[in-house]
Amino acid sequence: MCLSGVGKGSHEQPKTLVSLPLKNWKSALESFEKHSKKIYYKAAFILAENFMRVTEGQQKDVHLLLQNRSNEEVQKNRKILTTVIETIVFCGRQELSLRGHRDSGKLSLTEQKYNDGNLRALLRYRIRGGDLNLQDHIINANANATYISSDIQNELISIIASHVQSLIVRKIEKSKFYSVLADETTDISRIEQFSLCIRYVDEHEDGMKLREDFLTFVPVHDLTGAALASTLKETLVSLGLNLNNLRGQGYDGASAMRGSFRDVQSIIREAYPTAVYTHCASHCLNLCLSDASKVTSIRNAFGTISEVCTFFRRSAKRSNILKNRLKVLKEELNKNVTTLIKYCETRWVERHESVSLFADAFSCIVLALEDIQA
């Protein structure tokens, strides 16, 4: 029997030396010569020879070569995806938007006349900086495998957000006990939603640190106390937090959140008695200051601040006079101030900054007004 040809088969019907042994040894040489010219013999001989080389370690198996090629492709794609993810994270840290006015299709390596977004601009910058893998990918990748389309951007942002959220949750679990801070608000698209933050103690090498971290926005449709409480509990459980470790809850003064009957805080407290309710201190302060601002003398003072700010802001010449006078603040108080902050009627934090700066710069303002009058 032919060792190379046995069991290999072909579209030709194999007989002697394959499926049948050689019996007529008188014509053996002639049979050997005919057999060696058969197509199935040549194919089987090559297979057998390759098998022996692989067995003896003289060459690698073709399947292994294909697997290595596949692994190389996977590593290359991971490097490209890592570059894109790092760029998205950079934009997120710097609070830069990703998208531009026209950012569809393949990425051009040359600067565009129109704004195609920060992400594409930064990727071009990385290519100019010598990222050859990214350059090769942008030039040769298929249009449906560039990893920079709007859908992929949104998917990567969602994955990054989930990762950051899981890191925060792990810190909270390590701390064990926590308090919840929640507020119902309406975003720019008129969607009612829950803003959820967690207050906990984070242990560092240099000691303990009290943290308040934002976790998520949760859309809500029913604004009753019972519905909001249910949404809050379901969200905490879905995030992997143990409600038995809840030790505090803080909300604003809305009736649905802190009313005496069947509101959020009482429903939560009924199920988890250790979750003590605290009215938001900043919200209380804002309410007190808002009521105090109704006093005539205080209201008039705020009105004067607003009018003085407007007076200087409406004239470049007057603003320049004030700017020269404010240089004194840099020397005396080490504050590099060039103009007044506009008094804001709604945002109490900005209102505080406006009034505080006005008080510090009062003497400079008076001198500037005297310069203008002269």
C-alpha positions as CSV (number, residue, x, y, z in Angstrom):
1,M,0.0,0.0,0.0
2,C,1.1,3.6,-0.7
3,L,1.7,5.3,2.7
4,S,1.0,8.8,1.4
5,G,-2.1,7.9,-0.5
6,V,-4.0,5.7,1.9
7,G,-7.1,7.4,3.3
8,K,-6.6,10.7,1.4
9,G,-9.1,10.1,-1.4
10,S,-9.8,12.1,-4.6
11,H,-12.4,12.7,-7.3
12,E,-10.5,9.9,-9.1
13,Q,-11.5,6.3,-8.1
14,P,-8.4,5.1,-6.2
15,K,-7.6,1.4,-6.6
16,T,-4.2,-0.3,-6.4
17,L,-1.9,1.0,-3.7
18,V,-4.7,3.0,-2.2
19,S,-7.9,1.0,-1.5
20,L,-6.4,-2.3,-2.8
21,P,-2.9,-3.7,-2.1
22,L,-0.5,-4.4,-5.0
23,K,-0.5,-8.1,-5.8
24,N,1.0,-8.3,-9.3
25,W,4.7,-7.7,-8.5
26,K,5.7,-8.5,-12.1
27,S,4.5,-5.1,-13.2
28,A,5.3,-3.3,-10.0
29,L,7.6,-0.7,-11.5
30,E,5.0,0.2,-14.2
31,S,2.3,0.4,-11.5
32,F,4.5,2.6,-9.3
33,E,5.2,5.0,-12.2
34,K,1.5,5.3,-13.1
35,H,0.6,5.8,-9.5
36,S,3.1,8.6,-9.0
37,K,1.5,10.6,-11.8
38,K,-1.9,10.5,-10.3
39,I,-3.3,13.9,-9.0
40,Y,-4.5,12.4,-5.7
41,Y,-1.0,10.9,-5.2
42,K,0.7,14.3,-5.7
43,A,-1.7,16.0,-3.3
44,A,-1.4,13.3,-0.7
45,F,2.4,13.3,-1.0
46,I,2.5,17.1,-0.3
47,L,0.1,16.7,2.7
48,A,2.1,13.8,4.1
49,E,5.4,15.7,3.6
50,N,4.0,18.9,5.4
51,F,2.6,16.7,8.2
52,M,6.1,15.2,8.8
53,R,7.7,18.6,8.7
54,V,5.2,19.9,11.3
55,T,5.6,16.8,13.4
56,E,9.4,17.1,13.4
57,G,9.3,20.9,14.1
58,Q,10.7,22.0,10.8
59,Q,7.7,24.3,10.0
60,K,4.6,25.6,11.8
61,D,1.1,24.3,11.2
62,V,-0.9,26.4,8.8
63,H,-3.7,26.6,11.3
64,L,-1.3,28.0,13.8
65,L,0.0,30.5,11.2
66,L,-3.6,31.6,10.6
67,Q,-4.2,31.9,14.3
68,N,-1.1,34.0,14.8
69,R,-2.2,36.3,11.9
70,S,-5.6,36.6,13.6
71,N,-4.0,37.5,16.9
72,E,-1.8,40.1,15.3
73,E,-4.9,41.7,13.7
74,V,-6.7,41.7,17.1
75,Q,-3.7,43.4,18.8
76,K,-3.5,46.0,16.0
77,N,-7.2,46.7,16.3
78,R,-6.9,47.1,20.0
79,K,-4.1,49.6,19.7
80,I,-6.3,51.6,17.3
81,L,-9.3,51.4,19.5
82,T,-7.2,52.4,22.5
83,T,-6.1,55.5,20.7
84,V,-9.7,56.5,19.9
85,I,-10.8,55.8,23.5
86,E,-7.9,57.8,25.0
87,T,-8.8,60.8,22.8
88,I,-12.5,60.6,23.8
89,V,-11.5,60.4,27.5
90,F,-9.2,63.5,27.0
91,C,-12.1,65.4,25.5
92,G,-14.3,64.4,28.4
93,R,-11.7,65.5,31.0
94,Q,-11.3,68.8,29.3
95,E,-15.1,69.2,28.8
96,L,-14.7,69.4,25.0
97,S,-17.5,68.3,22.7
98,L,-16.6,65.5,20.2
99,R,-18.8,66.3,17.2
100,G,-18.4,69.0,14.6
101,H,-20.7,70.4,12.0
102,R,-19.6,67.9,9.4
103,D,-18.0,64.8,10.8
104,S,-19.3,61.9,8.8
105,G,-17.3,59.6,6.5
106,K,-13.6,58.8,6.6
107,L,-11.1,61.0,8.4
108,S,-9.1,63.3,6.2
109,L,-5.4,63.6,7.1
110,T,-5.4,67.3,5.9
111,E,-6.9,70.2,7.8
112,Q,-10.5,70.9,6.7
113,K,-12.0,74.2,5.8
114,Y,-15.0,73.4,8.0
115,N,-15.1,72.3,11.6
116,D,-15.3,68.5,11.8
117,G,-15.1,68.3,15.5
118,N,-12.5,68.0,18.3
119,L,-12.2,64.2,18.1
120,R,-11.2,64.2,14.4
121,A,-8.9,67.2,14.9
122,L,-7.1,65.5,17.8
123,L,-6.7,62.2,15.9
124,R,-5.1,64.2,13.0
125,Y,-2.8,65.8,15.6
126,R,-1.8,62.3,16.9
127,I,-1.0,61.2,13.4
128,R,1.2,64.3,12.8
129,G,2.9,63.4,16.1
130,G,4.0,60.0,14.6
131,D,1.2,57.5,15.4
132,L,1.9,55.3,12.4
133,N,-0.6,52.6,13.4
134,L,-3.4,55.2,13.5
135,Q,-2.3,56.6,10.2
136,D,-2.3,53.2,8.5
137,H,-5.7,52.5,10.0
138,I,-7.3,55.7,8.7
139,I,-5.8,55.2,5.2
140,N,-6.6,51.5,4.8
141,A,-9.6,50.8,7.0
142,N,-13.0,50.0,5.5
143,A,-15.6,52.8,5.7
144,N,-17.6,50.7,8.2
145,A,-14.7,49.9,10.4
146,T,-13.0,53.3,11.3
147,Y,-14.2,53.3,14.9
148,I,-14.9,57.1,14.8
149,S,-18.5,57.2,13.6
150,S,-21.1,59.0,15.7
151,D,-22.7,55.7,16.8
152,I,-19.3,54.3,17.9
153,Q,-18.6,57.5,19.7
154,N,-21.9,57.3,21.7
155,E,-21.3,53.6,22.4
156,L,-17.8,54.2,23.7
157,I,-18.9,57.2,25.8
158,S,-21.6,54.9,27.3
159,I,-19.0,52.2,28.1
160,I,-16.7,54.7,29.7
161,A,-19.5,56.1,31.8
162,S,-20.4,52.6,33.0
163,H,-16.8,52.0,33.9
164,V,-16.4,55.2,35.8
165,Q,-19.8,54.5,37.6
166,S,-18.6,51.0,38.5
167,L,-15.4,52.4,40.0
168,I,-17.4,54.8,42.2
169,V,-19.7,52.0,43.3
170,R,-16.7,49.9,44.3
171,K,-15.4,52.8,46.4
172,I,-18.8,53.1,48.1
173,E,-19.0,49.4,48.7
174,K,-15.5,49.5,50.3
175,S,-16.7,52.4,52.5
176,K,-19.8,50.4,53.3
177,F,-22.1,53.1,54.7
178,Y,-23.3,56.0,52.5
179,S,-25.9,58.7,52.2
180,V,-28.0,59.6,49.1
181,L,-28.5,63.1,47.7
182,A,-31.2,63.4,45.1
183,D,-33.1,66.1,43.3
184,E,-35.8,66.1,40.6
185,T,-35.1,68.4,37.7
186,T,-36.0,69.1,34.1
187,D,-33.2,69.1,31.4
188,I,-33.0,71.3,28.3
189,S,-35.0,68.8,26.3
190,R,-37.9,69.0,28.9
191,I,-37.3,65.5,30.3
192,E,-38.1,65.1,34.0
193,Q,-35.2,63.2,35.6
194,F,-33.6,62.3,38.9
195,S,-30.1,63.6,39.6
196,L,-28.5,61.1,42.0
197,C,-25.3,61.6,44.1
198,I,-23.8,59.6,46.9
199,R,-22.0,60.9,49.9
200,Y,-19.4,58.6,51.5
201,V,-16.0,58.4,53.2
202,D,-13.2,57.4,50.9
203,E,-10.1,55.9,52.4
204,H,-6.8,57.1,50.9
205,E,-3.1,56.4,51.8
206,D,-3.0,59.9,53.3
207,G,-6.1,59.5,55.3
208,M,-9.9,59.6,55.1
209,K,-11.7,61.9,52.7
210,L,-15.4,62.8,52.6
211,R,-16.7,62.6,49.0
212,E,-19.9,63.4,47.1
213,D,-19.9,61.8,43.7
214,F,-22.5,62.0,41.0
215,L,-23.8,58.5,39.8
216,T,-26.5,58.9,37.3
217,F,-29.5,60.7,35.8
218,V,-32.8,58.7,36.0
219,P,-35.8,59.7,33.8
220,V,-39.0,59.8,35.8
221,H,-42.6,60.1,34.7
222,D,-44.5,60.0,38.0
223,L,-43.6,62.8,40.4
224,T,-45.5,61.6,43.4
225,G,-43.6,60.8,46.6
226,A,-44.3,57.1,46.3
227,A,-43.1,56.9,42.7
228,L,-40.0,58.9,43.3
229,A,-39.1,56.7,46.4
230,S,-39.6,53.6,44.3
231,T,-37.5,55.0,41.5
232,L,-34.7,55.9,44.0
233,K,-34.7,52.4,45.6
234,E,-34.7,50.6,42.3
235,T,-31.9,52.7,40.9
236,L,-29.7,52.1,44.0
237,V,-30.3,48.4,43.8
238,S,-29.6,48.3,40.0
239,L,-26.3,50.0,40.7
240,G,-25.3,47.3,43.1
241,L,-25.6,49.2,46.4
242,N,-26.9,47.6,49.5
243,L,-29.9,49.6,50.9
244,N,-29.3,48.2,54.4
245,N,-26.1,50.4,54.4
246,L,-28.0,53.6,53.7
247,R,-27.4,56.0,56.6
248,G,-28.7,59.3,55.3
249,Q,-30.9,61.0,52.7
250,G,-30.8,64.7,51.6
251,Y,-33.3,66.5,49.4
252,D,-34.5,70.0,48.7
253,G,-37.7,71.4,50.3
254,A,-40.2,70.2,47.7
255,S,-43.3,68.7,49.3
256,A,-43.0,65.5,47.4
257,M,-39.5,64.9,48.8
258,R,-39.9,65.8,52.5
259,G,-43.7,66.0,53.3
260,S,-45.0,64.5,56.5
261,F,-47.0,61.7,54.8
262,R,-46.0,59.1,52.1
263,D,-43.2,61.3,50.7
264,V,-39.8,60.1,49.6
265,Q,-38.0,60.5,52.9
266,S,-40.7,59.0,55.0
267,I,-41.1,56.0,52.7
268,I,-37.4,55.4,52.7
269,R,-37.2,55.9,56.4
270,E,-40.1,53.4,57.0
271,A,-38.1,50.7,55.2
272,Y,-34.7,51.7,56.4
273,P,-34.9,53.5,59.8
274,T,-31.2,54.4,59.9
275,A,-31.5,56.5,56.8
276,V,-31.8,59.9,58.6
277,Y,-33.3,62.7,56.5
278,T,-31.5,66.1,56.3
279,H,-32.8,69.1,54.5
280,C,-30.2,70.3,51.9
281,A,-28.2,72.9,53.8
282,S,-27.3,74.9,50.7
283,H,-31.0,74.9,49.7
284,C,-32.0,76.1,53.1
285,L,-29.3,78.9,53.0
286,N,-30.6,79.9,49.6
287,L,-34.2,80.1,50.8
288,C,-33.1,82.2,53.8
289,L,-31.0,84.6,51.7
290,S,-33.8,84.9,49.2
291,D,-36.3,85.9,51.9
292,A,-33.8,88.2,53.5
293,S,-33.2,89.9,50.1
294,K,-36.8,91.1,50.2
295,V,-35.8,93.6,52.9
296,T,-35.9,97.0,51.3
297,S,-32.3,98.1,52.2
298,I,-30.9,94.7,51.0
299,R,-33.0,94.7,47.8
300,N,-31.8,98.3,47.0
301,A,-28.2,97.3,47.6
302,F,-28.5,94.4,45.1
303,G,-30.2,96.7,42.7
304,T,-27.3,99.1,43.0
305,I,-24.7,96.4,42.4
306,S,-26.6,95.2,39.3
307,E,-26.8,98.8,37.9
308,V,-23.1,99.5,38.5
309,C,-22.0,96.3,36.8
310,T,-24.2,97.1,33.8
311,F,-22.9,100.7,33.7
312,F,-19.3,99.6,33.3
313,R,-20.0,96.6,31.0
314,R,-21.8,98.8,28.4
315,S,-18.8,101.0,27.6
316,A,-15.3,99.9,26.6
317,K,-13.9,103.2,27.8
318,R,-15.5,102.9,31.3
319,S,-14.4,99.3,31.5
320,N,-10.8,100.3,30.8
321,I,-10.9,102.9,33.5
322,L,-12.2,100.4,36.0
323,K,-9.6,97.8,34.8
324,N,-6.8,100.3,35.6
325,R,-8.2,100.9,39.1
326,L,-8.7,97.2,39.8
327,K,-4.9,96.7,39.4
328,V,-4.7,97.7,43.1
329,L,-6.5,94.5,44.1
330,K,-3.8,92.4,42.6
331,E,-1.2,94.2,44.7
332,E,-3.2,94.3,47.9
333,L,-5.3,91.1,47.8
334,N,-3.4,89.1,45.2
335,K,-6.6,88.9,43.0
336,N,-6.1,89.3,39.3
337,V,-9.5,91.0,38.6
338,T,-10.1,92.9,35.4
339,T,-13.9,93.4,35.5
340,L,-17.0,93.0,37.7
341,I,-19.1,89.8,37.7
342,K,-22.6,90.4,36.5
343,Y,-25.2,90.1,39.2
344,C,-27.3,86.9,38.5
345,E,-30.9,86.8,39.7
346,T,-31.3,83.0,39.6
347,R,-27.9,81.3,40.4
348,W,-27.2,82.0,44.0
349,V,-23.5,80.8,43.8
350,E,-22.8,83.4,41.1
351,R,-24.8,85.9,43.1
352,H,-22.4,85.4,46.0
353,E,-19.3,85.8,43.8
354,S,-20.7,89.0,42.3
355,V,-21.4,90.6,45.7
356,S,-18.1,89.4,47.3
357,L,-16.1,90.8,44.4
358,F,-18.1,94.1,44.5
359,A,-17.3,94.4,48.3
360,D,-13.6,93.8,47.7
361,A,-13.4,96.2,44.8
362,F,-15.7,98.9,46.4
363,S,-12.9,101.5,46.8
364,C,-11.6,100.9,43.3
365,I,-15.2,101.3,41.9
366,V,-15.6,104.6,43.7
367,L,-12.3,105.9,42.3
368,A,-13.2,104.8,38.8
369,L,-16.6,106.6,39.0
370,E,-14.8,109.7,40.2
371,D,-12.3,109.4,37.2
372,I,-15.3,109.2,34.8
373,Q,-17.0,112.1,36.5
374,A,-13.9,114.2,36.2
